[in-house]
Amino acid sequence: MATRQGLDSSIVNRLGADEQALFFAVKAEFDTDDILVWSGTDDLVIGSDTYTGAGTLLNVSNSEDNLELKSNGLVISLSGMDSTVVTYALTENYQNRPITLFLGYVMGGTNEVAGTLTLFKGRMASLVVNDTPEGSTVTIDAENRLVDLDRPSNLRYTKESQNFLHSGDTGFNRVASLQDKQINWGKSSGSSGGGGSIGEDEYNQSYRNQTR
């Protein structure tokens, strides 16, 4: 556990303590603003961000972590929050927006953060709002970043794909013309003035002329 990426010494020390005060914090990044909530009360500062206490209204599904390179999703639900959260859920473009779950420790009896680690980082896949007499519940189904390894890429080493990624880049402009290009490397020139093989300098000059 101590070799996990992002696990600093403060977390390692807390893991070995007899008493531990754990908390979860969620950062959902919408286009307009970020939703920042944590599983305690009052406000909590992590880095430069201030998280609003949601208490037991914040629920997080089990998060699996093992030695296999495996994509495991996560379900986060938030109940009874103010209208801002519901408005974002109904009006914002949430799909593929980043969401991060932090696990951290607080100093006993305070809201001072002793250390955090990133427990899950991925993207929002679906978002459902349930209205009940007690209030609204927002449920987010998130997918791990590793799910991208299972998705086929439609990009190729072509001019079109390169311009899709970086508009105006000319690095692949000559790829198509090089496909059937015959380069007489080390082959006799067959000229009457004496045979010989094409030299490296001549080859390089020829290649530069073709790619201009």
Secondary structure, DSSP 8 states (H G I E B T S, - for coil): -TTSTT--HHHHHHHTSSS--EEEEEEEE-SS-EEEEESSSSEEEETTEEEEE-GGGEEE------SS-----EEEEEES--HHHHHHHHHS--TT-EEEEEEEEE-TTS--EEEEEEEEEEEEEEEEEEEETTEEEEEEEEEEGGGGGGS-----SSHHHHHHHSTT--TTTTHHHHTT----TT-B---TT---B--HHHHHHHHHHHH-
